[in-house]
Amino acid sequence: MDGRRRNPYELTDETPVYVISVAAQLSGLHPQTLRQYDRLGLVSPDRTAGRGRRYSARDIELLRQVQQLSQDEGINLAGIKRIIELENQVAALQARVAELTAAVEGAAAAMRQREAQVHASYRRDLVPYQDVQQAGALVVWRPKRGEHQP
């Protein structure tokens, strides 16, 4: 979540609201097929206290995807289950990459800020050093008269 408090009555794609008969109608599948998909772990609806299945809009979309892969693509249920698992894994990895990217960007911003603080702390009364060899000049130091040499 994004850290904000959610309205407990707000409906999202994840909210389990559809009983099996409605989910079957919305997905174009038979209720017995939905039960089979649940047993196989293809779609896992939430359960009520009385063990009744409750499907969310996301579950309905997944049921439609399973039907499309099975009927149109000819993929068996074991293959479909593997595809769903891999898609879930990819989504989790993408979320982790986004999280790590944000952390790296935050660390880089903190480093730039600290670097700016260090640069701001430099003494401004110092004269910039110029390499004598690059300048092509010869500098000879002679102590002032009366100075004691060690």
C-alpha positions as CSV (number, residue, x, y, z in Angstrom):
1,M,0.0,0.0,0.0
2,D,1.0,3.6,-0.2
3,G,0.9,4.3,3.5
4,R,-2.4,6.1,3.5
5,R,-5.3,4.8,5.6
6,R,-7.9,3.1,3.5
7,N,-11.6,3.4,3.8
8,P,-12.7,-0.1,4.9
9,Y,-15.8,0.2,2.6
10,E,-13.9,1.2,-0.5
11,L,-14.1,-1.4,-3.2
12,T,-11.0,-2.2,-5.2
13,D,-10.0,-4.9,-7.8
14,E,-8.9,-7.0,-4.8
15,T,-12.1,-6.8,-2.8
16,P,-13.9,-10.2,-2.7
17,V,-17.5,-9.5,-3.5
18,Y,-18.8,-12.0,-6.0
19,V,-20.3,-15.3,-5.0
20,I,-19.4,-18.3,-7.2
21,S,-22.6,-18.2,-9.3
22,V,-21.9,-14.5,-10.2
23,A,-18.2,-15.1,-10.8
24,A,-19.1,-18.0,-13.1
25,Q,-21.5,-15.7,-15.1
26,L,-19.0,-12.9,-15.3
27,S,-16.2,-15.3,-16.4
28,G,-18.3,-17.4,-18.8
29,L,-17.4,-20.6,-16.9
30,H,-19.4,-23.2,-15.1
31,P,-19.3,-23.0,-11.2
32,Q,-17.9,-26.5,-11.1
33,T,-15.0,-25.3,-13.3
34,L,-14.3,-22.5,-10.8
35,R,-14.3,-25.1,-8.0
36,Q,-11.8,-27.2,-10.0
37,Y,-9.6,-24.2,-10.7
38,D,-9.7,-23.4,-7.0
39,R,-8.6,-27.0,-6.1
40,L,-5.8,-26.8,-8.6
41,G,-4.6,-23.5,-7.2
42,L,-5.1,-21.6,-10.5
43,V,-7.5,-19.1,-8.8
44,S,-7.7,-18.7,-5.1
45,P,-10.8,-16.8,-4.0
46,D,-11.3,-15.6,-0.5
47,R,-13.5,-17.5,1.9
48,T,-16.3,-16.4,4.1
49,A,-16.7,-17.7,7.7
50,G,-19.0,-20.4,6.3
51,R,-16.3,-21.4,3.8
52,G,-18.2,-19.9,0.8
53,R,-16.0,-18.6,-2.0
54,R,-15.9,-14.9,-2.7
55,Y,-14.2,-13.7,-5.9
56,S,-12.7,-10.3,-6.6
57,A,-12.6,-8.4,-10.0
58,R,-9.0,-9.5,-10.3
59,D,-10.1,-13.1,-9.8
60,I,-12.7,-12.7,-12.5
61,E,-10.0,-11.3,-14.9
62,L,-7.7,-14.2,-14.0
63,L,-10.5,-16.7,-14.7
64,R,-11.0,-15.1,-18.1
65,Q,-7.2,-15.4,-18.8
66,V,-7.2,-19.1,-17.8
67,Q,-10.1,-19.7,-20.1
68,Q,-8.4,-17.8,-23.0
69,L,-5.1,-19.7,-22.5
70,S,-6.9,-23.0,-22.3
71,Q,-9.4,-22.6,-25.2
72,D,-7.7,-20.3,-27.6
73,E,-4.0,-21.2,-27.0
74,G,-4.5,-24.9,-26.2
75,I,-2.4,-24.8,-23.0
76,N,-3.1,-27.4,-20.4
77,L,-4.0,-26.5,-16.8
78,A,-0.5,-27.4,-15.5
79,G,1.0,-25.1,-18.1
80,I,-1.5,-22.3,-17.2
81,K,-0.6,-22.7,-13.5
82,R,3.1,-22.4,-14.3
83,I,2.4,-19.3,-16.5
84,I,0.4,-17.7,-13.6
85,E,3.2,-18.5,-11.1
86,L,5.8,-17.0,-13.4
87,E,3.7,-13.8,-14.0
88,N,3.3,-13.4,-10.3
89,Q,7.0,-13.9,-9.8
90,V,7.8,-11.3,-12.5
91,A,5.4,-8.8,-10.9
92,A,7.0,-9.4,-7.5
93,L,10.5,-8.9,-9.0
94,Q,9.4,-5.7,-10.8
95,A,8.0,-4.3,-7.5
96,R,11.4,-5.2,-5.8
97,V,13.3,-3.5,-8.6
98,A,11.2,-0.4,-8.2
99,E,11.7,-0.5,-4.4
100,L,15.5,-0.9,-4.8
101,T,15.6,1.8,-7.5
102,A,13.9,4.2,-5.2
103,A,16.3,3.3,-2.4
104,V,19.3,3.9,-4.7
105,E,17.9,7.2,-5.9
106,G,17.3,8.3,-2.3
107,A,20.9,7.3,-1.3
108,A,22.3,9.2,-4.4
109,A,20.3,12.3,-3.5
110,A,21.5,12.1,0.1
111,M,25.1,11.7,-1.1
112,R,24.7,14.7,-3.4
113,Q,23.3,16.8,-0.6
114,R,26.2,15.7,1.7
115,E,28.7,16.5,-1.1
116,A,27.2,20.0,-1.4
117,Q,27.5,20.5,2.3
118,V,31.1,19.5,2.2
119,H,31.8,21.9,-0.7
120,A,30.0,24.7,1.1
121,S,32.2,24.2,4.1
122,Y,35.4,24.9,2.1
123,R,37.4,27.9,3.3
124,R,37.0,30.7,0.8
125,D,40.1,32.6,2.0
126,L,42.5,30.0,0.4
127,V,44.1,30.7,-2.9
128,P,43.6,28.0,-5.5
129,Y,46.7,25.9,-6.1
130,Q,48.2,26.0,-9.5
131,D,50.8,23.3,-10.4
132,V,54.1,25.0,-11.0
133,Q,55.1,22.5,-13.8
134,Q,51.9,23.3,-15.7
135,A,52.3,27.0,-15.3
136,G,55.9,26.9,-16.6
137,A,57.1,29.2,-13.9
138,L,59.9,28.8,-11.5
139,V,59.4,29.9,-7.9
140,V,62.3,30.5,-5.7
141,W,61.7,31.0,-2.0
142,R,64.0,33.1,-0.1
143,P,63.6,33.7,3.6
144,K,63.2,37.3,4.7
145,R,66.3,38.8,6.3
146,G,66.4,38.3,10.0
147,E,64.3,35.1,10.0
148,H,65.9,32.2,11.8
149,Q,66.5,29.1,9.8
150,P,66.3,25.7,11.5
